[in-house]
Amino acid sequence: PPRPDVVGYAVEEASTPNMLALREAVFPGVEEAPKELVNKLVDQYDTGLANLDTWLGPLLDHLRDARDETMVVITSDHGEFLGEHRWAEHPRDVYQEGIHVPLIVAAPGQKMGVSDHTPVVSHHLPNMILRALGERAESQLQHFPATPANTMALSEHYYDRGKFLIEPRWSHRFQRVRRSSINWPFKLIHSTDGAHELFDLEQDPEEQRNLFDQHREKAREMLELLTDTLGESLKPSNQEAPEVHLSPAERERLRELGYL
């Protein structure tokens, strides 16, 4: 977390040891997250958000004179698990805590705001931005997918980091590919280990009640749409991945990012 004088209140300790402790507590998938530890991490997370807000304000103020010709898009690459569903950090899974992120769009010259709860997918944002640029960007539109009408919002999670796959205490939770699709208010989670789930996000936004068995017809309908979209990739594969040789520079870069 940043210095307390930046955000107006203090968080005394670094977040990394707390997040590692949360990982140790919840990754085996048996125990619920310790409340005191979660409360510390929530405070630290909120401090990070306050720091972001502190610096976002001056950036937007700087753009004020150019608002009639500036499009502003604020979003995030992922959420963060702070003990929910016995997970920590990101991405880990396709529950809402990991994939439901803010999306704030201000078109050039826009004066009034409106809320739209239609689920969208982040990889459709480049197309949206290019279309807003008009003729100047028409030649680039072909490279970026548009948001199809009346379709699902898809998210995917593939296994996770190698070090988690070989850790005997919790590797069983990572030996699968998870995909979610949202057809509001229902959300389907397809899992290659057969542990499929269906949630009503309107009635159960925290995804605590799996309705897969109670709503078989809806689950079947959404599974068929997912299969039509992804085809053979839904089936688990026993094929070995090709061996990849990394250069020393590539390995060092991955180490800097925390992946080795």
C-alpha positions in Angstrom: 0.0 0.0 0.0 1.1 3.6 -0.6 2.2 6.1 2.0 -0.6 7.1 4.4 0.0 10.8 3.6 -1.1 10.1 0.0 -4.5 8.6 0.9 -5.2 10.1 4.3 -5.0 7.0 6.5 -2.4 4.4 7.4 -2.0 0.7 6.7 1.0 -0.4 8.7 2.2 -3.6 7.0 2.9 -4.8 3.5 0.2 -6.8 1.8 2.4 -9.6 0.3 2.9 -11.6 3.6 -0.8 -11.4 4.3 -1.8 -12.6 0.9 0.7 -15.5 1.1 -0.8 -16.4 4.5 -4.3 -16.3 3.0 -3.1 -18.6 0.1 -1.8 -21.1 2.6 -5.1 -21.0 4.5 -7.6 -21.4 1.7 -5.8 -23.1 -1.3 -6.3 -26.6 0.1 -10.1 -25.9 -0.3 -11.0 -27.2 3.2 -11.1 -24.2 5.6 -12.8 -20.9 5.2 -10.6 -17.7 5.1 -9.7 -16.4 8.6 -11.8 -13.2 9.1 -9.0 -11.2 10.8 -6.6 -11.9 7.9 -9.3 -11.0 5.3 -10.1 -7.8 7.1 -6.4 -6.8 6.9 -6.2 -7.5 3.2 -9.5 -5.7 2.5 -8.1 -2.6 4.2 -4.9 -2.9 2.2 -6.9 -3.4 -1.0 -9.0 -0.3 -0.3 -5.9 1.7 0.4 -4.6 0.8 -3.1 -8.0 1.9 -4.6 -7.8 5.1 -2.7 -4.3 5.7 -4.1 -5.6 5.0 -7.6 -8.4 7.5 -7.1 -6.0 10.1 -5.8 -4.0 10.0 -9.0 -6.9 9.4 -11.4 -8.5 12.7 -10.4 -5.6 14.9 -11.6 -5.3 12.9 -14.8 -9.0 13.6 -15.7 -8.6 17.2 -14.7 -5.7 17.5 -17.1 -8.0 16.2 -19.9 -10.8 18.6 -19.1 -10.0 21.1 -21.8 -9.7 18.3 -24.4 -12.9 16.4 -23.4 -14.7 17.2 -26.6 -12.1 15.2 -28.5 -11.1 12.6 -25.9 -12.6 9.2 -25.2 -12.0 7.9 -21.7 -12.3 4.2 -20.8 -11.6 3.0 -17.3 -11.5 -0.7 -16.6 -9.4 -3.5 -15.1 -7.7 -6.7 -16.3 -9.1 -8.8 -13.5 -10.6 -8.8 -10.0 -9.0 -10.2 -6.8 -10.0 -13.1 -4.6 -9.7 -12.2 -0.9 -10.9 -15.5 0.5 -14.1 -15.9 -1.5 -14.7 -19.5 -2.7 -11.5 -20.4 -0.8 -9.3 -18.6 -3.2 -6.7 -15.9 -2.9 -5.1 -13.5 -5.5 -5.9 -13.8 -9.2 -7.0 -15.3 -11.5 -7.6 -18.7 -9.9 -11.2 -19.2 -11.2 -14.1 -17.7 -13.1 -16.2 -16.7 -10.2 -17.4 -13.0 -10.2 -14.7 -11.9 -7.8 -12.1 -12.6 -10.5 -13.9 -11.5 -13.6 -16.5 -8.8 -12.8 -14.5 -5.6 -13.2 -15.5 -1.9 -13.6 -16.1 -0.5 -17.1 -16.6 3.3 -17.3 -16.8 4.9 -20.7 -17.0 8.6 -21.5 -17.5 9.4 -25.1 -16.0 12.6 -26.5 -18.2 15.6 -25.4 -20.5 13.4 -23.3 -22.2 15.4 -20.5 -24.6 12.9 -18.9 -24.0 9.4 -17.7 -26.2 6.2 -17.9 -25.8 2.8 -16.4 -26.0 -0.3 -18.7 -26.0 -3.7 -17.0 -25.5 -5.7 -20.2 -22.6 -8.2 -19.7 -19.6 -7.4 -22.0 -16.2 -8.9 -22.5 -13.0 -6.9 -22.3 -11.6 -8.1 -25.6 -14.4 -6.3 -27.3 -13.2 -2.9 -26.1 -10.7 -2.2 -28.9 -13.5 -2.5 -31.5 -15.7 -0.2 -29.4 -13.0 2.4 -29.2 -12.1 2.2 -32.9 -15.7 2.5 -33.9 -15.9 5.7 -31.9 -13.0 7.1 -33.9 -15.1 6.9 -37.1 -13.5 6.9 -40.5 -10.0 7.3 -39.2 -10.0 3.8 -37.8 -12.2 1.8 -40.3 -9.2 -0.1 -41.7 -8.3 -1.4 -38.3 -11.8 -2.7 -37.3 -11.3 -6.0 -39.0 -8.5 -6.9 -36.6 -10.7 -6.7 -33.4 -13.9 -8.7 -32.8 -17.2 -6.8 -32.3 -19.6 -7.6 -29.5 -22.2 -10.0 -31.1 -25.8 -9.3 -30.4 -27.7 -11.5 -28.0 -24.9 -13.8 -27.0 -23.1 -14.8 -23.9 -20.2 -13.1 -22.1 -17.4 -15.7 -21.9 -14.5 -16.0 -19.5 -11.9 -18.8 -19.3 -9.3 -20.0 -16.9 -6.6 -22.5 -17.9 -5.0 -24.5 -15.0 -2.9 -21.6 -13.5 0.8 -21.5 -12.7 3.0 -24.6 -12.8 4.1 -24.2 -9.2 0.5 -24.6 -8.1 -0.1 -27.7 -10.3 2.7 -29.6 -8.6 2.0 -28.6 -5.0 0.5 -31.7 -3.4 -1.6 -29.8 -0.8 -3.8 -28.1 -3.4 -2.9 -29.3 -6.9 -6.2 -31.1 -7.2 -8.0 -27.8 -7.4 -6.0 -26.7 -10.5 -6.2 -29.9 -12.6 -9.0 -28.5 -14.7 -10.0 -25.8 -17.2 -12.9 -23.6 -16.2 -15.1 -21.5 -18.5 -18.1 -19.3 -17.6 -20.8 -17.9 -19.7 -23.4 -15.3 -18.7 -26.9 -15.2 -20.1 -28.4 -12.8 -17.6 -29.3 -13.5 -14.9 -27.9 -17.0 -15.2 -24.2 -17.8 -15.2 -22.9 -21.3 -16.2 -19.5 -22.6 -15.2 -18.3 -25.5 -17.3 -15.5 -27.5 -15.7 -13.4 -30.2 -17.5 -13.5 -32.2 -14.2 -17.3 -32.4 -14.5 -18.0 -30.0 -11.5 -20.3 -27.8 -13.5 -22.2 -25.0 -11.8 -25.2 -22.7 -12.6 -26.0 -19.5 -10.6 -28.7 -16.9 -10.7 -26.6 -13.7 -10.3 -29.7 -11.6 -9.6 -30.8 -13.7 -6.6 -27.3 -15.0 -5.7 -24.6 -12.5 -6.7 -22.0 -14.2 -4.4 -22.5 -17.5 -6.2 -23.3 -19.6 -3.2 -26.2 -21.8 -4.5 -25.4 -24.1 -7.3 -28.6 -24.6 -9.4 -27.2 -26.9 -12.0 -29.3 -29.9 -10.9 -32.5 -27.8 -10.2 -32.4 -26.0 -13.6 -31.3 -28.8 -15.9 -33.1 -27.3 -19.0 -31.4 -23.9 -18.6 -28.1 -25.6 -18.0 -28.4 -27.7 -21.1 -29.4 -24.7 -23.2 -26.3 -22.8 -22.0 -24.0 -25.8 -22.4 -25.2 -26.2 -26.0 -24.4 -22.5 -26.7 -21.0 -22.9 -25.1 -20.3 -26.0 -27.2 -21.4 -24.3 -30.4 -19.0 -21.4 -29.6 -16.0 -23.4 -28.5 -16.5 -26.8 -30.1 -13.8 -29.4 -29.5 -11.9 -27.2 -27.1 -14.4 -28.0 -24.4 -13.2 -31.6 -24.3 -10.3 -32.4 -21.9 -7.2 -33.3 -23.9 -4.5 -35.9 -23.1 -2.2 -34.6 -25.7 1.2 -33.5 -24.3 2.0 -29.8 -24.7 5.0 -29.1 -27.0 8.3 -28.4 -25.2 9.2 -24.7 -25.1 12.7 -23.4 -24.8 13.1 -20.0 -23.3 16.0 -17.7 -23.7 17.8 -16.4 -20.5 16.2 -13.0 -21.2 12.7 -14.5 -21.4 13.2 -16.4 -18.2 14.5 -13.3 -16.4 11.5 -11.3 -17.6 9.1 -14.0 -16.4 10.9 -14.1 -13.1 10.5 -10.3 -12.8 6.8 -10.7 -13.3 6.5 -13.4 -10.6 5.8 -16.4 -12.9 9.1 -18.3 -12.1 
